[in-house]
Each structure stands twice: as C-alpha cells, then as structure tokens.
Amino acid sequence: MASVSDNLATNVLLERIGLDQVKQLAKDLGLTNTALLDRVRDQRGSEHPPGLSIGSAGELSQFMSLVSRRELLSPGTSDRMSRWLATDTDLSMVASAFGLDPLSHVESDRGLLLRNKTGTDAGVRADVGFVDGPEGSFAYAVVANWPENGRDPRDLVLTAMRRIGEGLSDAVSGSSGFGVTR
C-alpha cells in the first residue's frame, strides 16, 4: 500500500482494521481537516462520499513531524510507519530533487534519509514526508489542486514541487548556508 499506492491493499487493510477505527485514530491525533472518508472505489455514487479523503497540508506536515521524531503514538508505531514510508517508489514530486533511487532508498543515501508518501487524483498532486540530512530535518506536505475541466498545469506543478524539494535538500545538506533542526 505504501510502496505503490495499491488500492486493493488499501481496501484489504481497511476491511481488516475498519474505517471507523481509522477515523477515531485521526480524531485522537487531533486531525480535524484531514480524514479518510471511504474505501477506494471504481465508481462513486450519490450514496458515497465525494472522494476518498481530504487533507490539510499543515496537519499532514505535523503528522510527518511526529513520525520523524518517533512521537506518533509510540516509538514503535513511528518506526513501523517510517519503515512503510521508506518503500514509496514515487519520487516524481518534491522528492525528485533529492536524486535518490526510487527502488532503493530505504537506507540513508547521499547523506539524506527520505520518508514520503505521494497521492494523485484528477487535478491533485500531493507529496508528504520528511527528509533528514547532516544539517537537520524537515517534515513537509506539498499539495496542489486545480479544476479538472480547465488547463492542465501538471508540468508546472511538478516543476514547482521539485523546486520546493531543492530548497529542502539545500537546507538539510547545508548547501544553503543555514542549519535547521526538527
């Protein structure tokens, strides 16, 4: 599920855990503008939520910060989440700036440790995660959306997301001349 956004795996996990449990956990974590609304569906009818989920970049960044600091419920839970995020193969957005191998970046490479998860839908691109480097760490959430029926700005969006990643890379690697900490 985390590696390649496997919809079947998502639905199997939701069936095992229960959507109500996921919603309760989000509430317990203080997520008020970020929620999983439904399982993955090929067709959405009027009886279903209009989309799979909603998200707030601020809340998603805070969530990733908790994982990075090993404070998501417990160190063990954070470590498990981090291991899952380590396998994401989509490095086409913010993470494209780090120059890492999409299939082999579980361990630190080029002085960077990346954990991220991307999401896409018609008119949406999102990349949330954290990156650790010799000069510090940043948790991030970059979300772009645009009307489905207008001009397709996807190339501009991906370029802008990469530029944000370049700034993060500079900051955590020390290239920008300032250090940051979590």
VMD Tcl script that builds the backbone (N, CA, C; Angstrom):
set m [mol new atoms 546]
animate dup $m
set s [atomselect $m all]
$s set {name element resname resid chain x y z} {
  {N N MET 1 A 0.825 -1.180 0.000}
  {CA C MET 1 A 0.000 0.000 0.000}
  {C C MET 1 A 0.876 1.252 0.000}
  {N N ALA 2 A 1.855 1.307 0.875}
  {CA C ALA 2 A 2.708 2.493 0.969}
  {C C ALA 2 A 3.672 2.592 -0.202}
  {N N SER 3 A 4.084 1.472 -0.747}
  {CA C SER 3 A 5.089 1.491 -1.804}
  {C C SER 3 A 4.567 2.048 -3.116}
  {N N VAL 4 A 3.410 1.570 -3.535}
  {CA C VAL 4 A 2.924 1.928 -4.871}
  {C C VAL 4 A 1.455 2.349 -4.884}
  {N N SER 5 A 0.939 2.786 -3.751}
  {CA C SER 5 A -0.467 3.207 -3.652}
  {C C SER 5 A -1.414 2.126 -4.169}
  {N N ASP 6 A -1.228 0.916 -3.687}
  {CA C ASP 6 A -2.018 -0.230 -4.117}
  {C C ASP 6 A -3.433 -0.113 -3.557}
  {N N ASN 7 A -4.402 0.121 -4.425}
  {CA C ASN 7 A -5.788 0.315 -3.997}
  {C C ASN 7 A -6.384 -0.936 -3.367}
  {N N LEU 8 A -6.073 -2.100 -3.915}
  {CA C LEU 8 A -6.581 -3.335 -3.337}
  {C C LEU 8 A -6.029 -3.522 -1.928}
  {N N ALA 9 A -4.730 -3.300 -1.755}
  {CA C ALA 9 A -4.128 -3.424 -0.425}
  {C C ALA 9 A -4.758 -2.435 0.551}
  {N N THR 10 A -5.059 -1.242 0.078}
  {CA C THR 10 A -5.721 -0.245 0.926}
  {C C THR 10 A -7.069 -0.764 1.397}
  {N N ASN 11 A -7.852 -1.294 0.475}
  {CA C ASN 11 A -9.180 -1.794 0.843}
  {C C ASN 11 A -9.105 -3.015 1.758}
  {N N VAL 12 A -8.132 -3.895 1.527}
  {CA C VAL 12 A -7.975 -5.070 2.390}
  {C C VAL 12 A -7.623 -4.625 3.806}
  {N N LEU 13 A -6.702 -3.682 3.923}
  {CA C LEU 13 A -6.322 -3.177 5.241}
  {C C LEU 13 A -7.501 -2.490 5.926}
  {N N LEU 14 A -8.248 -1.696 5.168}
  {CA C LEU 14 A -9.423 -1.033 5.741}
  {C C LEU 14 A -10.466 -2.038 6.210}
  {N N GLU 15 A -10.632 -3.116 5.451}
  {CA C GLU 15 A -11.599 -4.137 5.859}
  {C C GLU 15 A -11.149 -4.806 7.154}
  {N N ARG 16 A -9.858 -5.004 7.289}
  {CA C ARG 16 A -9.325 -5.653 8.495}
  {C C ARG 16 A -9.406 -4.726 9.712}
  {N N ILE 17 A -9.029 -3.462 9.530}
  {CA C ILE 17 A -8.966 -2.514 10.647}
  {C C ILE 17 A -10.314 -1.856 10.899}
  {N N GLY 18 A -10.981 -1.477 9.827}
  {CA C GLY 18 A -12.262 -0.786 9.938}
  {C C GLY 18 A -12.104 0.712 9.738}
  {N N LEU 19 A -12.933 1.260 8.891}
  {CA C LEU 19 A -12.887 2.694 8.601}
  {C C LEU 19 A -13.190 3.514 9.850}
  {N N ASP 20 A -14.093 3.031 10.690}
  {CA C ASP 20 A -14.411 3.766 11.920}
  {C C ASP 20 A -13.193 3.868 12.840}
  {N N GLN 21 A -12.385 2.824 12.893}
  {CA C GLN 21 A -11.162 2.851 13.712}
  {C C GLN 21 A -10.169 3.871 13.161}
  {N N VAL 22 A -10.049 3.937 11.849}
  {CA C VAL 22 A -9.155 4.904 11.220}
  {C C VAL 22 A -9.628 6.316 11.533}
  {N N LYS 23 A -10.925 6.540 11.422}
  {CA C LYS 23 A -11.481 7.865 11.727}
  {C C LYS 23 A -11.264 8.235 13.191}
  {N N GLN 24 A -11.414 7.276 14.090}
  {CA C GLN 24 A -11.202 7.558 15.512}
  {C C GLN 24 A -9.740 7.894 15.791}
  {N N LEU 25 A -8.835 7.158 15.177}
  {CA C LEU 25 A -7.410 7.443 15.362}
  {C C LEU 25 A -7.074 8.851 14.869}
  {N N ALA 26 A -7.604 9.221 13.709}
  {CA C ALA 26 A -7.370 10.578 13.195}
  {C C ALA 26 A -7.865 11.620 14.191}
  {N N LYS 27 A -9.038 11.374 14.754}
  {CA C LYS 27 A -9.589 12.294 15.758}
  {C C LYS 27 A -8.683 12.348 16.985}
  {N N ASP 28 A -8.217 11.179 17.443}
  {CA C ASP 28 A -7.327 11.120 18.603}
  {C C ASP 28 A -6.012 11.855 18.356}
  {N N LEU 29 A -5.562 11.873 17.108}
  {CA C LEU 29 A -4.335 12.570 16.754}
  {C C LEU 29 A -4.550 14.072 16.556}
  {N N GLY 30 A -5.801 14.499 16.663}
  {CA C GLY 30 A -6.098 15.922 16.517}
  {C C GLY 30 A -6.252 16.376 15.083}
  {N N LEU 31 A -6.436 15.434 14.177}
  {CA C LEU 31 A -6.623 15.784 12.773}
  {C C LEU 31 A -8.080 16.189 12.567}
  {N N THR 32 A -8.297 17.443 12.254}
  {CA C THR 32 A -9.673 17.932 12.068}
  {C C THR 32 A -9.982 18.227 10.609}
  {N N ASN 33 A -8.953 18.467 9.808}
  {CA C ASN 33 A -9.144 18.777 8.389}
  {C C ASN 33 A -8.501 17.740 7.479}
  {N N THR 34 A -8.129 16.613 8.055}
  {CA C THR 34 A -7.527 15.516 7.309}
  {C C THR 34 A -8.270 14.246 7.700}
  {N N ALA 35 A -8.790 13.531 6.712}
  {CA C ALA 35 A -9.568 12.339 7.031}
  {C C ALA 35 A -9.644 11.395 5.842}
  {N N LEU 36 A -9.680 10.127 6.157}
  {CA C LEU 36 A -10.024 9.106 5.181}
  {C C LEU 36 A -11.536 8.980 5.237}
  {N N LEU 37 A -12.199 9.225 4.132}
  {CA C LEU 37 A -13.657 9.270 4.108}
  {C C LEU 37 A -14.309 7.967 3.696}
  {N N ASP 38 A -13.575 7.145 2.940}
  {CA C ASP 38 A -14.197 5.980 2.335}
  {C C ASP 38 A -13.110 5.025 1.873}
  {N N ARG 39 A -13.525 3.867 1.450}
  {CA C ARG 39 A -12.590 2.939 0.804}
  {C C ARG 39 A -12.396 3.386 -0.647}
  {N N VAL 40 A -11.442 2.782 -1.324}
  {CA C VAL 40 A -11.203 3.089 -2.733}
  {C C VAL 40 A -12.332 2.459 -3.546}
  {N N ARG 41 A -12.891 3.238 -4.454}
  {CA C ARG 41 A -13.993 2.755 -5.301}
  {C C ARG 41 A -13.708 3.105 -6.752}
  {N N ASP 42 A -14.111 2.199 -7.651}
  {CA C ASP 42 A -14.023 2.497 -9.081}
  {C C ASP 42 A -15.053 3.543 -9.479}
  {N N GLN 43 A -16.227 3.448 -8.903}
  {CA C GLN 43 A -17.321 4.372 -9.187}
  {C C GLN 43 A -17.852 4.933 -7.876}
  {N N ARG 44 A -18.075 6.226 -7.848}
  {CA C ARG 44 A -18.669 6.873 -6.675}
  {C C ARG 44 A -20.086 7.286 -7.014}
  {N N GLY 45 A -21.008 6.791 -6.245}
  {CA C GLY 45 A -22.404 7.166 -6.422}
  {C C GLY 45 A -22.788 8.246 -5.429}
  {N N SER 46 A -24.031 8.701 -5.539}
  {CA C SER 46 A -24.510 9.754 -4.642}
  {C C SER 46 A -24.571 9.275 -3.188}
  {N N GLU 47 A -24.590 7.965 -2.982}
  {CA C GLU 47 A -24.624 7.416 -1.627}
  {C C GLU 47 A -23.237 7.339 -0.983}
  {N N HIS 48 A -22.183 7.650 -1.753}
  {CA C HIS 48 A -20.808 7.581 -1.253}
  {C C HIS 48 A -20.255 8.979 -0.996}
  {N N PRO 49 A -19.241 9.059 -0.143}
  {CA C PRO 49 A -18.544 10.346 -0.022}
  {C C PRO 49 A -18.002 10.763 -1.395}
  {N N PRO 50 A -17.901 12.062 -1.637}
  {CA C PRO 50 A -17.480 12.525 -2.968}
  {C C PRO 50 A -16.045 12.161 -3.337}
  {N N GLY 51 A -15.223 11.838 -2.355}
  {CA C GLY 51 A -13.845 11.457 -2.628}
  {C C GLY 51 A -13.335 10.511 -1.562}
  {N N LEU 52 A -12.146 9.978 -1.796}
  {CA C LEU 52 A -11.528 9.036 -0.868}
  {C C LEU 52 A -11.141 9.713 0.440}
  {N N SER 53 A -10.609 10.935 0.332}
  {CA C SER 53 A -10.079 11.583 1.523}
  {C C SER 53 A -10.028 13.087 1.339}
  {N N ILE 54 A -9.766 13.765 2.437}
  {CA C ILE 54 A -9.472 15.187 2.421}
  {C C ILE 54 A -8.196 15.376 3.223}
  {N N GLY 55 A -7.490 16.466 2.971}
  {CA C GLY 55 A -6.256 16.657 3.707}
  {C C GLY 55 A -5.868 18.109 3.853}
  {N N SER 56 A -5.213 18.390 4.952}
  {CA C SER 56 A -4.653 19.694 5.243}
  {C C SER 56 A -3.137 19.571 5.217}
  {N N ALA 57 A -2.475 20.403 4.431}
  {CA C ALA 57 A -1.011 20.340 4.352}
  {C C ALA 57 A -0.390 20.549 5.727}
  {N N GLY 58 A -0.944 21.464 6.506}
  {CA C GLY 58 A -0.406 21.704 7.842}
  {C C GLY 58 A -0.506 20.481 8.729}
  {N N GLU 59 A -1.668 19.840 8.717}
  {CA C GLU 59 A -1.843 18.642 9.536}
  {C C GLU 59 A -0.984 17.481 9.039}
  {N N LEU 60 A -0.877 17.332 7.741}
  {CA C LEU 60 A -0.057 16.248 7.197}
  {C C LEU 60 A 1.418 16.460 7.506}
  {N N SER 61 A 1.870 17.704 7.451}
  {CA C SER 61 A 3.252 18.010 7.814}
  {C C SER 61 A 3.491 17.711 9.292}
  {N N GLN 62 A 2.551 18.095 10.135}
  {CA C GLN 62 A 2.662 17.806 11.572}
  {C C GLN 62 A 2.684 16.301 11.820}
  {N N PHE 63 A 1.853 15.548 11.099}
  {CA C PHE 63 A 1.831 14.092 11.212}
  {C C PHE 63 A 3.211 13.522 10.884}
  {N N MET 64 A 3.799 14.002 9.785}
  {CA C MET 64 A 5.123 13.512 9.388}
  {C C MET 64 A 6.195 13.923 10.400}
  {N N SER 65 A 6.027 15.075 11.003}
  {CA C SER 65 A 6.958 15.504 12.043}
  {C C SER 65 A 6.902 14.552 13.239}
  {N N LEU 66 A 5.698 14.124 13.601}
  {CA C LEU 66 A 5.553 13.153 14.689}
  {C C LEU 66 A 6.257 11.842 14.354}
  {N N VAL 67 A 6.110 11.378 13.125}
  {CA C VAL 67 A 6.783 10.142 12.709}
  {C C VAL 67 A 8.296 10.330 12.788}
  {N N SER 68 A 8.776 11.448 12.258}
  {CA C SER 68 A 10.208 11.724 12.231}
  {C C SER 68 A 10.807 11.768 13.637}
  {N N ARG 69 A 10.069 12.354 14.578}
  {CA C ARG 69 A 10.563 12.485 15.955}
  {C C ARG 69 A 10.253 11.259 16.810}
  {N N ARG 70 A 9.633 10.239 16.186}
  {CA C ARG 70 A 9.266 8.991 16.852}
  {C C ARG 70 A 8.240 9.239 17.949}
  {N N GLU 71 A 7.312 10.175 17.680}
  {CA C GLU 71 A 6.286 10.545 18.648}
  {C C GLU 71 A 4.870 10.245 18.150}
  {N N LEU 72 A 4.734 9.465 17.089}
  {CA C LEU 72 A 3.403 9.087 16.598}
  {C C LEU 72 A 2.904 7.919 17.442}
  {N N LEU 73 A 2.151 8.206 18.467}
  {CA C LEU 73 A 1.612 7.251 19.433}
  {C C LEU 73 A 2.708 6.634 20.301}
  {N N SER 74 A 3.745 6.069 19.677}
  {CA C SER 74 A 4.855 5.460 20.416}
  {C C SER 74 A 6.052 5.372 19.471}
  {N N PRO 75 A 7.257 5.183 20.040}
  {CA C PRO 75 A 8.412 4.996 19.154}
  {C C PRO 75 A 8.238 3.800 18.215}
  {N N GLY 76 A 7.654 2.716 18.705}
  {CA C GLY 76 A 7.446 1.535 17.862}
  {C C GLY 76 A 6.486 1.795 16.715}
  {N N THR 77 A 5.398 2.508 16.992}
  {CA C THR 77 A 4.446 2.857 15.935}
  {C C THR 77 A 5.109 3.769 14.918}
  {N N SER 78 A 5.865 4.726 15.395}
  {CA C SER 78 A 6.578 5.636 14.494}
  {C C SER 78 A 7.572 4.884 13.617}
  {N N ASP 79 A 8.288 3.944 14.223}
  {CA C ASP 79 A 9.272 3.170 13.463}
  {C C ASP 79 A 8.590 2.322 12.387}
  {N N ARG 80 A 7.458 1.727 12.727}
  {CA C ARG 80 A 6.719 0.931 11.737}
  {C C ARG 80 A 6.258 1.818 10.578}
  {N N MET 81 A 5.693 2.982 10.901}
  {CA C MET 81 A 5.251 3.908 9.863}
  {C C MET 81 A 6.439 4.345 9.007}
  {N N SER 82 A 7.556 4.621 9.639}
  {CA C SER 82 A 8.749 5.030 8.905}
  {C C SER 82 A 9.215 3.941 7.940}
  {N N ARG 83 A 9.179 2.684 8.396}
  {CA C ARG 83 A 9.571 1.569 7.510}
  {C C ARG 83 A 8.621 1.478 6.317}
  {N N TRP 84 A 7.327 1.668 6.544}
  {CA C TRP 84 A 6.376 1.631 5.434}
  {C C TRP 84 A 6.649 2.771 4.455}
  {N N LEU 85 A 6.853 3.968 4.977}
  {CA C LEU 85 A 7.095 5.137 4.119}
  {C C LEU 85 A 8.402 5.019 3.342}
  {N N ALA 86 A 9.358 4.277 3.879}
  {CA C ALA 86 A 10.665 4.132 3.232}
  {C C ALA 86 A 10.578 3.455 1.878}
  {N N THR 87 A 9.491 2.733 1.627}
  {CA C THR 87 A 9.388 1.949 0.398}
  {C C THR 87 A 8.626 2.656 -0.720}
  {N N ASP 88 A 8.185 3.903 -0.495}
  {CA C ASP 88 A 7.444 4.611 -1.549}
  {C C ASP 88 A 8.325 4.741 -2.789}
  {N N THR 89 A 7.815 4.311 -3.908}
  {CA C THR 89 A 8.596 4.352 -5.157}
  {C C THR 89 A 8.353 5.622 -5.973}
  {N N ASP 90 A 7.397 6.444 -5.573}
  {CA C ASP 90 A 7.090 7.650 -6.342}
  {C C ASP 90 A 7.936 8.815 -5.838}
  {N N LEU 91 A 8.990 9.106 -6.566}
  {CA C LEU 91 A 9.860 10.233 -6.242}
  {C C LEU 91 A 9.744 11.291 -7.333}
  {N N SER 92 A 8.534 11.479 -7.874}
  {CA C SER 92 A 8.341 12.384 -9.008}
  {C C SER 92 A 7.972 13.802 -8.621}
  {N N MET 93 A 7.727 14.047 -7.340}
  {CA C MET 93 A 7.246 15.363 -6.928}
  {C C MET 93 A 8.333 16.074 -6.117}
  {N N VAL 94 A 8.081 16.406 -4.873}
  {CA C VAL 94 A 9.074 17.078 -4.026}
  {C C VAL 94 A 10.351 16.247 -3.965}
  {N N ALA 95 A 10.205 14.959 -3.776}
  {CA C ALA 95 A 11.351 14.069 -3.600}
  {C C ALA 95 A 12.208 13.918 -4.856}
  {N N SER 96 A 11.739 14.394 -5.997}
  {CA C SER 96 A 12.556 14.294 -7.213}
  {C C SER 96 A 13.856 15.079 -7.080}
  {N N ALA 97 A 13.880 16.077 -6.217}
  {CA C ALA 97 A 15.060 16.921 -6.051}
  {C C ALA 97 A 16.195 16.227 -5.315}
  {N N PHE 98 A 15.914 15.134 -4.632}
  {CA C PHE 98 A 16.929 14.513 -3.798}
  {C C PHE 98 A 17.843 13.567 -4.566}
  {N N GLY 99 A 17.480 13.209 -5.788}
  {CA C GLY 99 A 18.336 12.356 -6.616}
  {C C GLY 99 A 18.492 10.948 -6.088}
  {N N LEU 100 A 17.476 10.424 -5.435}
  {CA C LEU 100 A 17.553 9.085 -4.865}
  {C C LEU 100 A 16.960 8.051 -5.812}
  {N N ASP 101 A 17.364 6.812 -5.635}
  {CA C ASP 101 A 16.847 5.702 -6.434}
  {C C ASP 101 A 15.446 5.355 -5.935}
  {N N PRO 102 A 14.448 5.414 -6.795}
  {CA C PRO 102 A 13.081 5.130 -6.344}
  {C C PRO 102 A 12.903 3.732 -5.753}
  {N N LEU 103 A 13.721 2.788 -6.181}
  {CA C LEU 103 A 13.573 1.410 -5.714}
  {C C LEU 103 A 14.538 1.047 -4.600}
  {N N SER 104 A 15.402 1.974 -4.222}
  {CA C SER 104 A 16.409 1.635 -3.223}
  {C C SER 104 A 16.837 2.864 -2.437}
  {N N HIS 105 A 15.939 3.359 -1.598}
  {CA C HIS 105 A 16.299 4.494 -0.741}
  {C C HIS 105 A 15.839 4.288 0.702}
  {N N VAL 106 A 15.786 3.030 1.115}
  {CA C VAL 106 A 15.389 2.724 2.480}
  {C C VAL 106 A 16.458 3.218 3.462}
  {N N GLU 107 A 17.703 3.014 3.105}
  {CA C GLU 107 A 18.820 3.493 3.933}
  {C C GLU 107 A 19.195 4.900 3.499}
  {N N SER 108 A 19.934 5.587 4.343}
  {CA C SER 108 A 20.428 6.915 4.008}
  {C C SER 108 A 21.294 6.827 2.754}
  {N N ASP 109 A 21.098 7.767 1.849}
  {CA C ASP 109 A 21.859 7.813 0.599}
  {C C ASP 109 A 22.149 9.277 0.299}
  {N N ARG 110 A 23.347 9.546 -0.184}
  {CA C ARG 110 A 23.762 10.913 -0.487}
  {C C ARG 110 A 23.651 11.813 0.745}
  {N N GLY 111 A 23.747 11.225 1.912}
  {CA C GLY 111 A 23.640 11.975 3.155}
  {C C GLY 111 A 22.216 12.321 3.539}
  {N N LEU 112 A 21.227 11.759 2.836}
  {CA C LEU 112 A 19.829 12.069 3.099}
  {C C LEU 112 A 19.045 10.810 3.437}
  {N N LEU 113 A 18.117 10.956 4.354}
  {CA C LEU 113 A 17.173 9.896 4.666}
  {C C LEU 113 A 15.791 10.444 4.347}
  {N N LEU 114 A 15.095 9.803 3.431}
  {CA C LEU 114 A 13.788 10.260 2.981}
  {C C LEU 114 A 12.715 9.258 3.356}
  {N N ARG 115 A 11.607 9.786 3.855}
  {CA C ARG 115 A 10.389 9.015 4.066}
  {C C ARG 115 A 9.265 9.861 3.490}
  {N N ASN 116 A 8.524 9.301 2.545}
  {CA C ASN 116 A 7.448 10.096 1.940}
  {C C ASN 116 A 6.324 9.216 1.417}
  {N N LYS 117 A 5.228 9.875 1.145}
  {CA C LYS 117 A 4.066 9.237 0.520}
  {C C LYS 117 A 3.431 10.246 -0.411}
  {N N THR 118 A 3.153 9.813 -1.603}
  {CA C THR 118 A 2.512 10.683 -2.582}
  {C C THR 118 A 1.074 10.248 -2.795}
  {N N GLY 119 A 0.308 11.160 -3.336}
  {CA C GLY 119 A -1.063 10.865 -3.699}
  {C C GLY 119 A -1.423 11.635 -4.952}
  {N N THR 120 A -2.169 11.004 -5.810}
  {CA C THR 120 A -2.606 11.663 -7.033}
  {C C THR 120 A -4.073 11.347 -7.284}
  {N N ASP 121 A -4.709 12.278 -7.936}
  {CA C ASP 121 A -6.067 12.106 -8.411}
  {C C ASP 121 A -6.219 13.121 -9.536}
  {N N ALA 122 A -7.307 13.081 -10.232}
  {CA C ALA 122 A -7.541 14.073 -11.274}
  {C C ALA 122 A -7.503 15.459 -10.638}
  {N N GLY 123 A -6.579 16.287 -11.076}
  {CA C GLY 123 A -6.468 17.634 -10.553}
  {C C GLY 123 A -5.791 17.749 -9.206}
  {N N VAL 124 A -5.111 16.694 -8.759}
  {CA C VAL 124 A -4.447 16.725 -7.446}
  {C C VAL 124 A -3.084 16.045 -7.529}
  {N N ARG 125 A -2.106 16.674 -6.899}
  {CA C ARG 125 A -0.804 16.056 -6.660}
  {C C ARG 125 A -0.415 16.407 -5.231}
  {N N ALA 126 A 0.053 15.409 -4.479}
  {CA C ALA 126 A 0.449 15.625 -3.090}
  {C C ALA 126 A 1.679 14.792 -2.777}
  {N N ASP 127 A 2.573 15.369 -2.018}
  {CA C ASP 127 A 3.763 14.666 -1.544}
  {C C ASP 127 A 3.972 15.110 -0.102}
  {N N VAL 128 A 3.915 14.162 0.828}
  {CA C VAL 128 A 4.137 14.456 2.242}
  {C C VAL 128 A 5.254 13.550 2.745}
  {N N GLY 129 A 6.067 14.072 3.649}
  {CA C GLY 129 A 7.142 13.255 4.167}
  {C C GLY 129 A 8.065 14.022 5.077}
  {N N PHE 130 A 9.244 13.430 5.279}
  {CA C PHE 130 A 10.300 14.136 5.979}
  {C C PHE 130 A 11.628 13.715 5.389}
  {N N VAL 131 A 12.575 14.619 5.482}
  {CA C VAL 131 A 13.922 14.362 4.989}
  {C C VAL 131 A 14.902 14.787 6.078}
  {N N ASP 132 A 15.836 13.884 6.369}
  {CA C ASP 132 A 16.896 14.140 7.343}
  {C C ASP 132 A 18.206 14.245 6.598}
  {N N GLY 133 A 19.027 15.188 7.001}
  {CA C GLY 133 A 20.358 15.347 6.418}
  {C C GLY 133 A 21.347 15.764 7.486}
  {N N PRO 134 A 22.590 15.970 7.110}
  {CA C PRO 134 A 23.621 16.299 8.100}
  {C C PRO 134 A 23.384 17.625 8.829}
  {N N GLU 135 A 22.609 18.518 8.245}
  {CA C GLU 135 A 22.364 19.819 8.860}
  {C C GLU 135 A 20.994 19.960 9.504}
  {N N GLY 136 A 20.189 18.893 9.503}
  {CA C GLY 136 A 18.887 18.977 10.150}
  {C C GLY 136 A 17.833 18.168 9.436}
  {N N SER 137 A 16.599 18.448 9.799}
  {CA C SER 137 A 15.458 17.701 9.286}
  {C C SER 137 A 14.309 18.645 8.981}
  {N N PHE 138 A 13.507 18.242 8.026}
  {CA C PHE 138 A 12.274 18.955 7.711}
  {C C PHE 138 A 11.177 17.943 7.461}
  {N N ALA 139 A 10.026 18.179 8.054}
  {CA C ALA 139 A 8.807 17.483 7.665}
  {C C ALA 139 A 8.108 18.408 6.684}
  {N N TYR 140 A 7.486 17.835 5.684}
  {CA C TYR 140 A 6.849 18.666 4.659}
  {C C TYR 140 A 5.551 18.051 4.180}
  {N N ALA 141 A 4.715 18.895 3.633}
  {CA C ALA 141 A 3.496 18.472 2.945}
  {C C ALA 141 A 3.240 19.500 1.862}
  {N N VAL 142 A 3.304 19.062 0.633}
  {CA C VAL 142 A 3.071 19.947 -0.510}
  {C C VAL 142 A 1.897 19.365 -1.285}
  {N N VAL 143 A 0.835 20.140 -1.364}
  {CA C VAL 143 A -0.392 19.683 -2.009}
  {C C VAL 143 A -0.806 20.721 -3.039}
  {N N ALA 144 A -1.092 20.269 -4.242}
  {CA C ALA 144 A -1.573 21.160 -5.304}
  {C C ALA 144 A -2.870 20.589 -5.858}
  {N N ASN 145 A -3.801 21.469 -6.111}
  {CA C ASN 145 A -5.028 21.026 -6.776}
  {C C ASN 145 A -5.493 22.103 -7.740}
  {N N TRP 146 A -6.203 21.664 -8.771}
  {CA C TRP 146 A -6.684 22.558 -9.814}
  {C C TRP 146 A -7.952 21.967 -10.413}
  {N N PRO 147 A -8.751 22.800 -11.040}
  {CA C PRO 147 A -10.003 22.301 -11.638}
  {C C PRO 147 A -9.706 21.254 -12.712}
  {N N GLU 148 A -10.466 20.188 -12.675}
  {CA C GLU 148 A -10.282 19.104 -13.646}
  {C C GLU 148 A -10.638 19.524 -15.060}
  {N N ASN 149 A -11.520 20.478 -15.217}
  {CA C ASN 149 A -12.021 20.815 -16.550}
  {C C ASN 149 A -11.308 22.007 -17.186}
  {N N GLY 150 A -10.253 22.487 -16.572}
  {CA C GLY 150 A -9.524 23.624 -17.132}
  {C C GLY 150 A -8.213 23.195 -17.757}
  {N N ARG 151 A -7.334 24.157 -17.890}
  {CA C ARG 151 A -5.994 23.897 -18.404}
  {C C ARG 151 A -5.269 22.939 -17.456}
  {N N ASP 152 A -4.483 22.030 -17.991}
  {CA C ASP 152 A -3.755 21.056 -17.178}
  {C C ASP 152 A -2.378 21.626 -16.816}
  {N N PRO 153 A -2.201 22.090 -15.578}
  {CA C PRO 153 A -0.928 22.688 -15.170}
  {C C PRO 153 A 0.052 21.680 -14.570}
  {N N ARG 154 A -0.153 20.404 -14.821}
  {CA C ARG 154 A 0.642 19.355 -14.172}
  {C C ARG 154 A 2.145 19.572 -14.283}
  {N N ASP 155 A 2.645 19.918 -15.461}
  {CA C ASP 155 A 4.091 20.115 -15.613}
  {C C ASP 155 A 4.582 21.273 -14.754}
  {N N LEU 156 A 3.813 22.346 -14.703}
  {CA C LEU 156 A 4.182 23.478 -13.850}
  {C C LEU 156 A 4.141 23.088 -12.374}
  {N N VAL 157 A 3.148 22.328 -11.979}
  {CA C VAL 157 A 3.019 21.882 -10.594}
  {C C VAL 157 A 4.208 21.009 -10.207}
  {N N LEU 158 A 4.549 20.045 -11.052}
  {CA C LEU 158 A 5.677 19.151 -10.734}
  {C C LEU 158 A 6.992 19.916 -10.679}
  {N N THR 159 A 7.164 20.908 -11.545}
  {CA C THR 159 A 8.372 21.731 -11.506}
  {C C THR 159 A 8.429 22.518 -10.194}
  {N N ALA 160 A 7.309 23.099 -9.787}
  {CA C ALA 160 A 7.266 23.854 -8.537}
  {C C ALA 160 A 7.529 22.937 -7.340}
  {N N MET 161 A 6.968 21.733 -7.373}
  {CA C MET 161 A 7.193 20.794 -6.279}
  {C C MET 161 A 8.665 20.404 -6.200}
  {N N ARG 162 A 9.291 20.207 -7.345}
  {CA C ARG 162 A 10.725 19.886 -7.345}
  {C C ARG 162 A 11.537 21.036 -6.755}
  {N N ARG 163 A 11.166 22.261 -7.088}
  {CA C ARG 163 A 11.891 23.422 -6.540}
  {C C ARG 163 A 11.781 23.475 -5.016}
  {N N ILE 164 A 10.622 23.146 -4.498}
  {CA C ILE 164 A 10.474 23.081 -3.047}
  {C C ILE 164 A 11.417 22.013 -2.499}
  {N N GLY 165 A 11.485 20.870 -3.171}
  {CA C GLY 165 A 12.405 19.815 -2.762}
  {C C GLY 165 A 13.855 20.257 -2.816}
  {N N GLU 166 A 14.201 21.049 -3.814}
  {CA C GLU 166 A 15.574 21.562 -3.904}
  {C C GLU 166 A 15.894 22.443 -2.699}
  {N N GLY 167 A 14.929 23.262 -2.285}
  {CA C GLY 167 A 15.128 24.088 -1.095}
  {C C GLY 167 A 15.302 23.243 0.151}
  {N N LEU 168 A 14.498 22.203 0.279}
  {CA C LEU 168 A 14.637 21.296 1.418}
  {C C LEU 168 A 15.991 20.596 1.401}
  {N N SER 169 A 16.394 20.141 0.226}
  {CA C SER 169 A 17.671 19.455 0.092}
  {C C SER 169 A 18.821 20.372 0.484}
  {N N ASP 170 A 18.784 21.597 0.002}
  {CA C ASP 170 A 19.825 22.567 0.358}
  {C C ASP 170 A 19.865 22.793 1.867}
  {N N ALA 171 A 18.695 22.932 2.468}
  {CA C ALA 171 A 18.628 23.226 3.901}
  {C C ALA 171 A 19.167 22.076 4.752}
  {N N VAL 172 A 18.798 20.837 4.445}
  {CA C VAL 172 A 19.227 19.714 5.283}
  {C C VAL 172 A 20.639 19.242 4.962}
  {N N SER 173 A 21.150 19.606 3.789}
  {CA C SER 173 A 22.507 19.197 3.437}
  {C C SER 173 A 23.534 20.295 3.737}
  {N N GLY 174 A 23.044 21.492 4.058}
  {CA C GLY 174 A 23.949 22.582 4.381}
  {C C GLY 174 A 24.329 23.447 3.201}
  {N N SER 175 A 23.806 23.147 2.020}
  {CA C SER 175 A 24.161 23.907 0.827}
  {C C SER 175 A 23.674 25.345 0.868}
  {N N SER 176 A 22.599 25.606 1.648}
  {CA C SER 176 A 22.038 26.941 1.680}
  {C C SER 176 A 22.731 27.848 2.691}
  {N N GLY 177 A 23.642 27.261 3.462}
  {CA C GLY 177 A 24.380 28.081 4.412}
  {C C GLY 177 A 23.705 28.225 5.766}
  {N N PHE 178 A 22.580 27.553 5.995}
  {CA C PHE 178 A 21.989 27.594 7.328}
  {C C PHE 178 A 21.578 26.211 7.742}
  {N N GLY 179 A 21.658 25.934 9.005}
  {CA C GLY 179 A 21.270 24.628 9.526}
  {C C GLY 179 A 19.896 24.723 10.146}
  {N N VAL 180 A 19.198 23.619 10.129}
  {CA C VAL 180 A 17.873 23.561 10.742}
  {C C VAL 180 A 17.808 22.314 11.617}
  {N N THR 181 A 16.914 22.328 12.544}
  {CA C THR 181 A 16.685 21.140 13.369}
  {C C THR 181 A 15.198 20.864 13.408}
  {N N ARG 182 A 14.860 19.700 13.854}
  {CA C ARG 182 A 13.450 19.275 13.906}
  {C C ARG 182 A 12.634 20.146 14.797}
}
mol reanalyze $m
mol bondsrecalc $m
mol representation Tube
mol addrep $m
